[in-house]
Amino acid sequence: MADIGVSFPVTLWATGFAIMVIGGLVKGTLGVGLPLVVVPMLSLFVPAPQAMGLLMMPVLLSNLWQTIEGGNVTRGVRRFGWLIVMQLVVTVGTVHFTRNLSLHGFNVMLALVVISAVVMMVFGHSFEVHPSRERWTGPAVGGVAGFMAGVSSLTGPILITYLMALRLRREEFIGAISIIYLFGAIPMYGAMLWYGRFGIDEVLLSFLTLVPMLVGLQAGRAIRHRLSEVIFRRLLLGLLTVLSVLLIVK
């Protein structure tokens, strides 16, 4: 859809609102998963690059808040600096080399990333990385995350899997993931804007997506202790698998 603005039909506005609520619900329940759910769902109704742009402000502001709240930015950057640098370089390079990719190509690549995310969510907990290996595993993970960011904006699965494999304490995990997310999201969205993957219209509309996202976030927090996380994760994996198939055949 070339024009993204007030010309949207009411049904599409309602659908977008509902999708953002669902994304916030997942994040409120599991603590992660906002872009992973919202981008592929929105991509069924608008072009995938525009769907990525519509999440710009929720992603940036939420990660900035978590980074400030977590503190220890200097220590996090020192430990994961090479991962962040490699992610930045590969992200910008991937956005550059995929700038002329067709919409169907974006859908297929997005679907492959989502399928990879499902696999990592199923098997990721079984991996363990000793801190002594971080010197080479960090940049390698950063490269993979950069590629995933450049084609889909979805870096969560690989980064979460890696940090869980390091067996970080809860506070360390939250601080590290927020810093890596923030330093990865800024160049990612900057490169996408520079190369025209989406425009100012999407950026402005992304401010509006904060409202339904917060609605879903609060609802997710309310049901977090009432719904079995195992069942919720299985439903989420099923949803993501169906979305992947739909994106491929779209």
Secondary structure, DSSP 4 states (H G I P E B T S, - for coil): ----STTS-HHHHHHHHHHHHHHHHHHHHHS--HHHHHHHHHTTTS-HHHHHHTTHHHHHHHHHHHHHHH--HHHHHHHHHHHHHHHHHHHHHHHHHTTT--HHHHHHHHHHHHHHHHHHHHHGGG----GGGHHHHHHHHHHHHHHHHHHHS--HHHHHHHHHHTT--HHHHHHHHHHHHHHHHHHHHHHHHHTTSS-HHHHHHHHHTHHHHHHHHHHHHHHTTTS-HHHHHHHHHHHHHHHHHHHHH-
